[in-house]
Amino acid sequence: MKLKNSVVIITGASSGIGEATAKKLSENGAKVVLMARSKDKLETLKTEIEDNGGTAIVTPGDVTNKNDFESVVATAVDHFGRVDVLINNAGLMPLSFVKKLKTDEWDQMVNVNINGVLNGVAAVLPTLIENEGGAIVNVSSMAAHRYFPGGAVYCATKSAVKMFSEGLRQDLAPKHGINVTSIEPGAVDTNLT
């Protein structure tokens, strides 16, 4: 897939991997649709991208909210005429040992790390099928392969993303020309870590 003029939705675009991805994709000619909860940070990133000759739009939203995701996809289609790529990058990583029973944190991680990915796929999939192709990139983690102390729930959520991505790839690639990739970075110095 060529990046030039591709329309790419990036979740968690206000910082870390999402912000860096938006900058790099725009440098290579992609039109980036910036999604995160922090509108101010997205506006700052949009200005930086445009100052460097790129194209970006700000679409604030919460990946755990299906309506927000559907609105982001609709805005991208209205603005650019299509969506070519979804990068499901938003994530949370509060760490604690299971015996501390921080169930509110568990719920947040499941909602963002798993349900956020599901919501993104559900929102963009009809458009990609109509386009007869595209790509979905889900950001998992090396934690999908190896437990680390205090990371049981986080590791479980990233394992779920990895396996969902594999099933999605097998379902979509042969019939619809939609490439699905799960990337699994190691530790990265971001607000997440």
N, C-alpha and C positions, 0 to 999 in steps of 0.2 A: 504494500500500500504506500502510495506517495503522500508525503505530508503536505506539500504545497497546496494551499487552498482547502485542505481537509478541515472539517468542522469537528472540534474535539471538546466534549464536556469533561471537565476535571473536577471531581469532588475533593473537598479538603484543600482547596486551592489557595487558601489564605496564608499558609505557612508550610514549612518543611518540604517534604517530597512533592506535594501538590504544587506548591509555589515554584519550586525549581523545575518541575515538569512543564508547567505553563510557560515559563520563560524559554526553556529550550525548544519546545514545540513551536512557539511563535517565532523564534529566531530562524527556524527551518520552514517558515511559511504557513504553518497551520493557523486557522482562526480559532481562538480558544474561548470557551464558554466557562467562566469562572464561577464555581459553586462552593459556598461555605456559609456558615452562619454569620460571620463577621463582615458586614458590608463595608465598613471603613477600610479594613485591610485589603479587601478585594478591589476597592476603588483605587487604592494606592498602587496595587499590582497592575491594574489596568492602565493607569497613567504611565508606569514604567515601561510596560510592553509597548504602548503606543509611541512613547518617546523614542523607543528603539526601532520604530518602523513596523511594529506588529499590529495585529487586529485582535481585540478582545472585547467581550461584553461581560458585565457583572450580573449575575443571577443569584441573589442571596437565597439560601434555602437550607433546610435541615434534612439530611438523608433519611432520617427516621420517619419523616412525614411524606407519605405517598403523594399527597396533593402538591407539596412543594416540588417534588421530583418531576411530576407530570407538568407542572408549570415551567420548570427549567427547560425541559425538552420542547415544550410548545414555544417558548420564547426563542430558543435556538432555531427552530424550524421557521418561525415567523421572520426572524432577523436574517438568517443565512440561506433559508430554503431547504435545509436538510441537516442531518446529523450523521457523521461518518464513524465517530469513535466515542466510546464512553470509557473513561478511566475512573474506576471506583477506588478512590484512594483514601477517603475519610476513615479515620480510625481512632480508637481510644486504647490506652494501655495502663489503667491503674493496677498496680501490683499489690497483692497481699496473699498470705497463706489462706487456704480454704477454711481452716479452723477458726479464722477470725469472722467468718460469715458476713462479709460485706456484700450482702445480696443486692443492695442498690447499685453498687459498682458492677456487679455481674450483669444485672439487667441493662445498664447503660452500655456495657461492652457488647452484649448480644444485640442490642438494638442498633448500635452504630456499625459494628464490625460485620455482623451477619445480615440483619434486616435492612441496613442501608444498602448493601450490595444487591439484595433481592429487589428492593424498591427501585434501584437504578435500572436493573435489567428489565423489570416489568414496565417501567416508563419508556425506555428507549427501544425495546425489542420490536414493537409494531412498526416503528419508523425504519429500523434497519432491515426488517423483512420486506417492507414496501420498497426500499432502496435496492433490494436484492444483493445486499452485502454490507460489510462494515467490520468493525472490530470492537470487542469488549476486553478491557484489560482490568483485571481484579488484583489489587495489591494484597497479597497474603503476607507471609513472613517466614523466615527460617524457623520461627517458633512453631510452625506447622509440622516440623520434623523432629524437634528436640525440646523437651521440657526444660525450663530453668526455674530455680526456686522463686516461689511467689507468683508464678505465671500460669498456673493451671487453667484458669478460665480464659486468659488471653490466648494461650496456645490452642485451646479447644476452638475458640472462634476462628483463628487463622487456619486451623485444619479444616473447619467447615467451609471456609472460602476456597481453599485449595480443591476440595472434593466437589463442591458445587461447580467450580470453574471447569473441572475435567468433565463432569456430566454435561454441562452446557456446551462445551466444545464438541463433544460427540453428537449431541442433539442438533446443533446448528450448522456446523461447518459443512457437512455433506449435502444438506438439503437447501441451505439458504446462503451459502457463501459468507457466513459471518465467522470471522476468526476470533477465538476466545483464548486469552492468555492469562495465566496467573504468574505474577512475579513475586519473588520471595526474598526481599532484601534482608540482610543481617542488620545489626545495630547501626543506626544512622543518628547523628547528632541533631535532633529536632526537638520540638516541644513535647513530642510523644514520649521521648526517652528521658 
